[in-house]
Amino acid sequence: MFDIKNSENLAELWAGLLPEQVTYLPILGPSYPAGRSLKDILNSLLTNFASDEFLAYDKSKRWHQNKQEKIIFSGITHDDNGLYIPVLNTFKKNTLKVFYYSLSSLTEGNLETAKSLASELSADKSMDSCSLYYFKDTAAVINPVRHNLYLKLITEDDIIPSAINEVSFFDQLPETIRQTFEQLGAEPELEGFTFLWREYLKTNEKTSPILCYIKENEIIGSIGPIDVIRDAWNIFHLLPPYFGIKEKHRGQGYSAKLWQAAMNIAYSRDAKYTLVQNTPDSRAAQFYEEQGLVNAQTVYSLRLV
């Protein structure tokens, strides 16, 4: 008889509901198994659910001292169609995420099950909000939030033989130019740079390489940190960096030069791939497609509470 509370049995069931190319996992986010077994990784997620310790390949540890997400093991539910994995996120406020994995599209019945689970757990855990994440388009949900997972295999073909004169490492810039980095975060779609400036660059905190595009003694764009770590299968990969160019300088090829410089560094550090996520039909998504990234999976989300 199948026992959902047996982590190995549960991991085997879960693995059978996931695509082989690119998948999206609780805690770990976008993952690239490339046909390799997911069962051991899923079992590690399930047995690590109550621990405050990061898994070795948890990419969130580059930003946080403690785990911000934990699987609510007692709330895991399955039916004939699929598996519901609830996750508590405690970053700034309590948020519940319910991940639905299935070989079939989400139905009205599945949606009601997810809502019931969310309502039960929200009352028990004092959640501020709750969202459902699923991976097959469905008529059961109108206008969900969509994010594409873009995959780029990094090879020798991505190497540029000569340096790009306008691109420099942030920590090698004169102080007067470094100070202009703060202005990036004030630009539309570049708010993430405010975090980098406040938490790392302004206070000279150590971080992985950050590349900047310089024009007329001003930083007009940046990409970084260039973090290369091992994934769950011990393969080096480039974590998604903050990346962008000031609006008035877009469309002039500067983004491509920054991206190419980042690929140089990633390749030199043995990165075999990178995974980024972005909103379909956005300017950023179009750019990634132009750089040879492939949309390998789509994540759909819906606010439940």
C-alpha positions in Angstrom: 0.0 0.0 0.0 1.4 3.5 -0.9 2.4 5.5 2.1 2.5 9.3 1.4 4.4 9.9 4.6 7.3 7.6 3.5 9.7 10.1 1.9 11.3 7.6 -0.5 7.9 6.5 -1.8 6.8 10.1 -2.0 10.0 11.1 -3.9 9.4 8.3 -6.4 5.8 9.4 -7.0 6.9 13.0 -7.3 9.8 12.3 -9.7 7.4 10.5 -12.1 5.4 13.8 -12.4 8.3 15.9 -13.5 9.8 16.7 -17.0 13.2 15.5 -17.8 14.7 18.7 -19.3 13.9 21.6 -16.9 11.7 21.6 -13.9 10.7 24.0 -11.0 11.1 22.7 -7.5 10.1 24.1 -4.1 13.1 25.6 -2.2 15.5 25.0 -5.2 13.6 26.9 -7.9 14.5 26.2 -11.6 16.5 23.0 -12.0 18.1 21.3 -14.9 18.2 17.6 -14.4 19.0 16.9 -18.2 17.6 13.4 -17.9 19.4 12.6 -14.6 17.5 11.1 -11.7 15.6 13.5 -9.5 14.5 10.9 -6.9 17.5 11.5 -4.5 17.2 15.3 -4.7 13.5 15.1 -4.0 14.1 12.7 -1.1 16.6 15.2 0.3 14.0 18.0 0.1 11.5 15.9 1.9 13.8 14.7 4.7 15.3 18.2 5.1 11.9 19.9 5.5 12.2 20.7 9.2 15.9 21.6 9.2 17.3 25.2 9.3 20.3 24.0 7.3 20.6 24.7 3.6 21.1 21.9 1.2 24.5 22.2 -0.3 23.0 23.2 -3.7 20.4 25.6 -2.4 21.1 28.8 -4.4 19.3 30.9 -1.8 22.2 30.7 0.6 24.0 33.3 -1.3 21.5 35.9 -0.1 20.3 34.6 3.3 21.8 33.4 6.5 18.9 31.0 7.2 16.4 29.1 5.1 13.5 31.2 4.0 11.4 28.4 2.7 10.4 25.0 4.2 8.1 22.3 3.0 5.1 21.7 5.2 5.4 17.9 5.1 2.2 17.3 7.1 0.2 19.2 4.4 1.4 17.2 1.4 -1.6 15.7 -0.4 -2.1 13.6 -3.5 -5.0 12.4 -5.6 -5.5 10.4 -8.8 -4.2 13.3 -10.9 -1.2 14.7 -9.0 0.6 15.9 -6.0 0.2 19.0 -3.9 3.4 20.3 -2.1 2.8 23.2 0.3 5.7 25.4 1.2 6.1 28.1 3.9 8.1 31.2 2.9 9.1 33.4 5.9 11.0 36.2 4.0 9.6 39.4 5.5 6.1 37.9 6.0 4.5 34.4 6.0 3.6 33.3 2.5 2.2 30.0 1.5 3.0 28.4 -1.8 1.2 25.3 -3.0 3.0 23.5 -5.9 0.8 21.2 -8.0 2.6 18.5 -10.0 0.7 16.4 -12.5 1.0 14.8 -16.0 -2.4 16.3 -16.7 -3.7 19.9 -16.8 -5.1 21.4 -13.7 -8.9 20.9 -13.4 -11.6 22.7 -11.5 -11.5 19.9 -9.0 -7.8 20.2 -8.5 -8.1 23.9 -8.0 -10.8 23.4 -5.3 -8.5 20.9 -3.6 -5.6 23.4 -3.6 -7.9 26.2 -2.3 -9.1 23.9 0.5 -5.5 23.0 1.5 -4.5 26.6 1.4 -7.4 27.7 3.6 -6.6 25.0 6.1 -2.9 25.8 6.3 -3.4 29.5 6.2 -5.5 29.4 9.3 -3.1 27.1 11.0 0.1 29.0 10.1 -1.2 32.6 10.1 -0.4 33.2 6.4 -0.4 36.7 4.9 -1.0 35.3 1.4 -1.1 32.1 -0.6 -0.5 31.2 -4.2 -0.8 28.1 -6.3 2.0 27.1 -8.7 1.4 24.7 -11.6 3.1 23.8 -14.9 0.5 23.0 -17.6 -1.8 25.6 -19.1 -5.4 25.1 -18.3 -8.9 26.5 -19.0 -9.6 26.2 -15.2 -7.6 29.4 -14.6 -8.1 32.7 -16.5 -5.1 35.0 -17.0 -2.6 33.3 -14.6 0.8 34.9 -14.0 3.3 33.2 -16.3 7.1 32.9 -16.1 9.2 31.2 -18.7 12.3 29.3 -17.6 15.1 30.0 -20.1 18.0 27.6 -20.5 21.4 28.4 -21.9 24.1 25.8 -22.4 27.5 27.5 -22.0 30.1 26.3 -24.4 33.4 27.4 -26.0 31.3 29.1 -28.7 30.3 31.8 -26.1 33.8 32.9 -25.6 34.9 36.4 -26.9 38.6 36.4 -27.9 39.2 40.0 -26.8 38.2 42.2 -23.9 35.3 44.6 -24.2 36.8 48.0 -23.4 33.7 49.6 -21.9 33.0 46.7 -19.5 34.9 46.6 -16.2 34.7 44.9 -12.8 33.0 47.1 -10.3 35.7 46.7 -7.7 38.3 47.9 -10.2 36.6 51.2 -11.0 37.5 54.6 -9.6 35.5 55.6 -6.5 33.7 58.4 -8.4 32.4 56.0 -11.1 31.5 53.3 -8.5 29.2 55.8 -6.8 27.1 56.1 -9.9 26.0 52.5 -9.5 23.4 53.7 -7.0 21.5 55.5 -9.8 20.8 52.2 -11.6 18.2 51.1 -9.0 16.1 54.2 -9.7 15.5 53.1 -13.3 12.3 51.2 -14.4 12.8 47.4 -14.1 16.2 47.8 -12.4 15.1 47.9 -8.8 17.2 44.9 -7.9 20.3 47.0 -8.2 19.2 49.0 -5.2 19.5 45.8 -3.1 23.0 45.1 -4.5 24.1 48.7 -3.7 22.6 48.8 -0.2 23.6 45.4 1.0 27.0 44.8 -0.7 28.5 47.6 -2.8 27.9 50.7 -0.7 29.5 48.9 2.4 32.2 47.2 0.4 30.9 43.7 1.4 32.6 40.9 -0.4 30.6 39.5 -3.4 31.2 37.6 -6.6 32.3 39.6 -9.6 29.9 42.3 -10.8 30.5 43.7 -14.3 29.6 47.3 -15.3 29.2 49.0 -18.6 30.8 52.5 -18.5 29.9 55.4 -20.7 31.2 58.9 -20.1 32.4 58.1 -16.6 29.0 56.7 -15.5 27.8 53.1 -14.9 24.9 52.7 -17.4 24.3 49.0 -16.9 25.5 46.0 -14.9 25.4 42.2 -14.6 26.2 40.3 -11.5 27.1 38.8 -9.2 28.6 36.2 -11.4 28.0 33.2 -9.0 29.0 29.8 -10.3 28.1 26.9 -8.0 27.6 23.1 -8.2 24.0 21.9 -8.7 22.4 18.8 -7.2 24.3 16.6 -9.7 27.7 18.2 -9.0 27.6 20.2 -12.3 28.8 23.8 -12.2 26.2 26.4 -13.4 25.8 30.1 -13.4 23.1 31.4 -11.0 20.8 34.1 -12.4 22.5 37.5 -12.0 20.9 40.9 -11.7 21.1 42.4 -15.2 20.1 45.6 -17.0 20.9 48.8 -18.8 19.5 52.2 -18.2 16.4 52.9 -20.3 17.9 55.7 -22.5 20.8 53.5 -23.4 18.8 50.4 -24.5 18.7 49.2 -28.0 22.4 50.0 -28.7 24.0 46.6 -28.1 25.3 47.3 -24.6 23.2 44.6 -23.0 24.7 42.0 -25.4 28.2 43.1 -24.6 27.6 42.7 -20.9 26.0 39.3 -21.4 28.9 38.1 -23.5 31.4 39.3 -20.9 29.5 37.4 -18.2 29.5 34.3 -20.3 33.3 34.6 -20.6 33.6 34.5 -16.8 31.1 31.7 -16.4 32.9 29.6 -19.0 36.3 30.2 -17.3 34.8 28.9 -14.1 33.5 25.7 -15.8 29.8 26.6 -15.8 28.0 24.3 -18.2 24.6 26.1 -18.2 22.5 28.9 -16.7 18.7 29.1 -16.0 16.9 32.4 -15.8 13.2 33.1 -15.5 11.3 36.0 -17.1 7.8 37.1 -18.1 6.8 35.9 -21.6 6.7 38.6 -24.3 8.8 41.0 -22.1 11.8 43.0 -23.4 14.0 40.8 -21.2 12.6 37.6 -22.6 13.1 38.8 -26.1 16.7 39.6 -25.3 17.4 36.2 -23.8 15.9 34.5 -26.9 18.2 36.7 -29.1 21.2 35.4 -27.0 20.3 31.8 -27.7 18.5 30.9 -24.6 15.6 28.5 -25.0 12.3 28.6 -23.3 12.4 25.1 -21.7 9.4 25.3 -19.2 6.6 27.7 -18.2 5.5 28.2 -14.6 2.0 29.4 -13.9 0.8 31.0 -10.7 -2.5 32.0 -9.2 -3.3 34.0 -6.0 -5.5 31.8 -3.7 -5.7 33.9 -0.5 
